[in-house]
Amino acid sequence: MKLVYTDEAIDDLKRLREFIAVHSPSAAARIATELVGKIELLPEFPKMGTPVEMAPVPDSIRDMVFGKYVVRYSVHASAIIILRVWHDLEGER
């Protein structure tokens, strides 16, 4: 199964890394590496994330939570498409 990133997801990852790097360049590199490592597991474990109940077909759009970050992706027969990546503010509570 192929792993595909949307342009928005690539921009999200760049923005997250740049934001973290302002405070700690080493943390930015470590978090980016760990996050991408988790994403790379999705082709092998596509149901790792939880279904997005508000999606038209909930089982095809899923959210994987990694620490304080959420990766939204869609599952297809031949590919996993990474749609967006964001910092989960609610995960800090």
N, C-alpha and C positions, 0 to 999 in steps of 0.2 A: 504494500500500500504506500502511495506517495504522500509526502508532506508538502503542502503548499501554503505560503504566507501571502495574505493580501497586502497591498501597499499600505493600508491603514495599520495593519498589525506590525509591519516593519517600522513605520513611523512611531508607533506606540513604544516599541522596544528601544528605539533610539532615544526617544524622549525620556523614558524611565531611566536609562543608563546615564544620560546627561544630567538629569535632576539629582540622582544619587551621587554622581561624581563631584558635584559642587561641594558636598559635605565630606565625601570619602571616596577617592578614586579606586582604592583597593576594594572597598565594599561594592562599588558599581561593577567592577570586573567580576567579582565573585558571584554576585546576585545574577548578573546577566548570564554567566556560564551555567549556573544551577538552573535558572529558568529555562534556558534553551535545552539543557539536558533533560528536564522533565517533559518539555514539548516533544522532544525526539522519541519519547516512549509511546506517544499516542498511536502511531501506526500499528504497533504491536498490541496495545491495549486501548482501543478506541472508545470503550465504554468507561474509561477511568473517571471521567467527569460526570457531573450530575446533569440530568436533562433540564433544559430551560422550559419551564411549564408554559410560559407565555408564547412560545414559538409555535408557528402553525403545525409543525410536526415535532413535538417536544423531544423525541428520542434522537432526532437528527441534528439538533443544535444542543451543545453541551458546554458546561463551564467546569474547568479544572481549576481548583484553588491550590495555590502553592504559597504558603506563608501569607503574606499580605497582598498577594497578586492573584488576579483572575485572568485565565486564558479562555476566551470564548472561541469555540471551533465547531465546524459542521462535519458530519460524518457522511461519506459517500462510498459507493462500492469500490472505487479504485483510489480514493484520496481522502486525506484529512485536510481540511482547509482551516487555517488559523485566521479567524476573523478580526479579533481585537485582543489587546492585552491592557489591563489597567490595574492601578493600585486600589485595593479595596479599603476604603475609609472605615467601613463598618467592622472590618476585621481587626481594627485597633481598639475596639471597645472592650 
